[in-house]
Amino acid sequence: MDALLLSRLQFAITTVYHFLFVPVTLGLSIFVALLETWYINSGSYEERIKLKKLVKFFGTIFLINFAMGVVTGIVQEFHFGMNWSEYARFMGDIFGAPLALEALTAFFLESTFIGVWIFGWDKLSEKMHCLCIWIVAFGSNLSAFWILVANSFMQHPVGYEIENGRAVMTSLFDLITNRYVLGEYFHAFFAGITTAGFLVILVSAWKIASDEVSREMFVRTLRRAVLYTLLGVFGVMGSGHMHAQYLATGNPMKLASFEALWETEDPAPFAIVADINQAAGKNDSEITIPYLFTFMVHNSFHGEVKGINDLQNEMTEKYGPGNYIPDVRGMFWSFRTMVGIGMLLLFIVLCVGFLAFPFRERITNFKCVLKCLPILLPLPFIANSVGWYIMEAGRQPWIVVGLQKTSAAVSPNLSPGEVWLTLIGFTAIYLLLAVLAIFTAIYFIRRTKISEEE
């Protein structure tokens, strides 16, 4: 493999590792803040003792995840200078601005107040301490906003001019208000709520089944987590639909790749299963739902969804000869994996809610089911990972759509051997860190009790 392919593989692996922890940080920071708000507004002394321990319990899980997110994220910035120096030269004036703002307005904010929150339990008033975790939650989600502002420019460039062979920013306001940011950010935000909420449900379920001392508090936490997760799932669906509607004009090639729609059809069907060939036309083995894809995009049965072949011809005329088609097979199945897991999560959460919310409590009678639920923990992380793949792979062969191809962005003096060395090193270190983080979290969850005794 050449340096380009290896650099792409390296960036994909390190980014997926990092993105395993980011959604949990986004959603769990808010959930911990809600728990502490519950704590400071509680009544009896016994209740307050339990709730304080509950806040510290999920706060510790959040801190483990936060630490892993920071460690795995640091490497990302080095990629731009070492593996993608031509991208950094061409796009640095624009891409650097939101990254700098992310550090100055978000990361410094959350890292400062997370320290105050950790060490301020007996030094601050309850309301001030609670305010600190809300600031952490705000900073975490603001950080995601700035990162997605940078990424959205790569998907849909706005507010720039080309000067002396480099892209130069002409309007920060246009960069921030890029229509692409809206769909990406809210999809990521609600995915974080879904991931964190599902994590809380599974942890609570296991504690209900295996820890009699803590059972009462975790039943109550599970009920709140069910509502929190449902908010996330429905938010993901709504924001995903909104973004798909925008892609019909903002990036129609990516949209057509979701469906492997080679020829323009009006209305376009939705294929459940298909044998995807790199050729125009339908395949006899397809199972399709007429009108559904057009309905998903336009919210009506009207409107044309352009096919891959027509879009390829349009882009050839605009940008010159070349292949402008992304990995259609990967996009097709990744999209269905993401949507399928989303529907499965909704079904699981509704089932858990059905058992947890009746007037006559029934969930404690299903200990075997509760103990098995943690096996489902990978589901939201798989959905997040394939969602990231869809976002990044869907713009290929561009690293910045319409401005710079990925093949032109790699560092010119990079050798395959150098990339192999760092690729193996990063993968091994990240794997070790992930295993340590998981075992640390499991050990902490197993031995922590939520009872009245201090």
Secondary structure, DSSP 4 states (H G I P E B T S, - for coil): --HHHHHHHHHHHHHHHHHHHHHHHHHHHHHHHHHHHHHHT--SHHHHHHHHHHHHHHHHHHHHHHHHHHHHHHHHHHHHHHT-HHHHHHHHHHHHHHHHHIIIIIIHHHHHHHHHHHH-TTTS-HHHHHHHHHHHHHHHHHHHHHHHHHHHHHHS--SEEEETTEEEES-HHHHHT-HHHHHHHHHHHHHHHHHHHHHHHHHHHHHHHH-TTTHHHHHHHHHHHHHHHHHHHHHHHHHHHHHHHHHHHH-HHHHHHHHT--S-BSSPPEEEE----SSSS--TT-EEETTHHHHHHHSSS-S-B--HHHHHHHHHHHH-SS-----HHHHHHHHHHHHHHHHHHHHHHHHHHHHHSSSS--GGG-HHHHHHGGGGTHHHHHHHHHHHHHHHHTTTTEEETTTEEGGGTS-TT--HHHHHHHHHHHHHHHHHHHHHHHHHHHHHHHH---SS--
